[in-house]
Amino acid sequence: MAVEEIPGFAFTVFQTDSVPDDVFRQVQGVFAENYREANQSYLEKNLGKLRFLSVATAADGRLAAFAMGESRVIDLPRLPASNVRLAGLCCVSAPFRRHGLFGRLEGLVLGAYQLPPAERSLSCGRCAHPASFRGFARSGVAVPRRGHVPNDWQREVGAAIAEAYGSPGFDPDTFVVSGSGVPIGWPVMEIEATPEEWEVFEHVDRSKGDSLLGIRWVETPPAGWE
């Protein structure tokens, strides 16, 4: 599915089980630009776990950025048939940053499947560092968050979301998702974050490929969530 919106870029959405080889090679290249010692097997595994891949192509034909993700209806603990948005890996090539590609590409993959009307949806993501977690941190009811101990319901929902991602292990107390034992890679960009922002990442071991699962309700959380 081809989409046009941001001037100078063409956008395409693929189902991850039918990505052309030449497109995937370019995706691998952008991933390698964003991470030192980029773990390409991690990229391939994620491609098989989430349903959609969106890419932005610049006017000169270069692949500028990509994102993975999908939306599903999931029977969450105590919340049957919930709308859930599973954001995945997103990388933007250095020459094409500050064009709004990150938000546009994530919106495309999360909107590729039309969810039924609902009072609320659960927004989810696995984050390797505070910069990618800030969207959750800005929410006053996100889990995890600094100074907050997840309650039983939040732990149950967190475990269900980790399972939806196909993650190998999940700690319901810290919301740390276990990695494969090797790093995803090390971000090329320097991460500027305060000690307070790093606090929720205390138990994330990036050398083992761990990440932090973030969840937040859009709009009002269900009664009893807090």
Protein Blocks (a to p, Z undefined) as FASTA:
>chain_A
ZZdfbghiacddddfklccfklmmmmmmmmmmmpghiafklmmmmmmmpmbdcddddfko
pafbdcdddddddddehiahiacdddddddddfklgonommmmmmmmmmmmpccdddfbd
cdddddfbfklmmmmmmpmkbccdehiacdfklmmmmmmmmmmnopabdcfklopacdeh
iafbjcfbacdddfklmmmmmmpcfknopacddddddfbdcehkZZ
